[in-house]
Amino acid sequence: MESKLFQIDSPNGTIRGNQVSCGVDSPIVLMACGHNGFYHFGMFPTIQQVFAEKGISSVAFNYTHCGISDDGDFFDDLESYKANCRRLEVEDLTFIAKEIGTNPIFHKTDQLFLFGHSMGGFSAMFASKSIQESGIKLSGIILLNSMRTLDVRTPEIMEEWKANGVYFRPNMRTKQDLPQGPEFLAETLASDTTWNMQQVVEKLLIPCFVAHAVDDESVPFEHGRTIFSWVYKNNSQNAFLPIPNAGHTLNTTHPMKRDSEELQFFCGQVIDWMKLV
């Protein structure tokens, strides 16, 4: 097992991340963090470590417009953050998937999985379509506490967002007011058309593993259950995992203070699933 930080220039900007490699031909999981996450956020390094202990490689990275310009955990580039949107995240995910197949810093694999948490699950689902259309084979997609729609803001917030072109959302961890910009607004308003996740999920043919915390305080459990209701008939290897007594980050925090039984339960179940597909 080898853990290595990387930095790659992409059409959208610099992508930084961490590759944990278990050697040539081992499966690779490409991990997509949530809206306010980053590759070394809370539970993600632990997930990479647990995967590696079972011979599964992984690549975690920061989106080009995540608002974090180095390897810290404070949003120091708010203009970039303001410009972030699902289009850019899908492009970043597709770019990294192509890099995994061509860039020598990554090893070759016949099994590439997508893994998205929270908003990252939403972006990963749309990226699964563009990745496969580019000729890259995906072995499966894993969604953890994923959103089923972008349309989750109250009418009052939407009116403020439309009036100002930006909505400032407080971040409880950093105590910053983080700007949600106009393209993200346009995507949210297109939740029933261009950015309708149901339309993509219902056409998904690759195996899909949907896990959701029963007590998720950020993305309610119904999101995960609904996503699975859209996809469960498409492939006999699709699976749904409710995670009892767990919140949005499976009872872990950032900085990571301790592992959790719920996180280990999720990792064990998804590892078993990956070995079967």
CORRAJO-V190268 format. One record per run of one state. SS is the DSSP state (~ for helix, > for strand, _ for the rest). FROM is the first residue (numbers start at 1). LEN is the number of residues. If there is no record, write none. Layout:
BEGIN
SS_FROM_LEN + SS_FROM_LEN
END
This chain:
BEGIN
__1_1 + >_2_9 + __11_2 + >_13_9 + __22_6 + >_28_5 + __33_11 + ~_44_10 + __54_3 + >_57_5 + __62_16 + ~_78_6 + __84_2 + ~_86_17 + __103_9 + >_112_6 + __118_1 + ~_119_15 + __134_6 + >_140_5 + __145_10 + ~_155_10 + __165_2 + >_167_5 + __172_4 + >_176_5 + __181_1 + ~_182_8 + __190_7 + ~_197_5 + __202_6 + >_208_6 + __214_7 + ~_221_11 + __232_7 + >_239_5 + __244_17 + ~_261_16 + __277_1
END
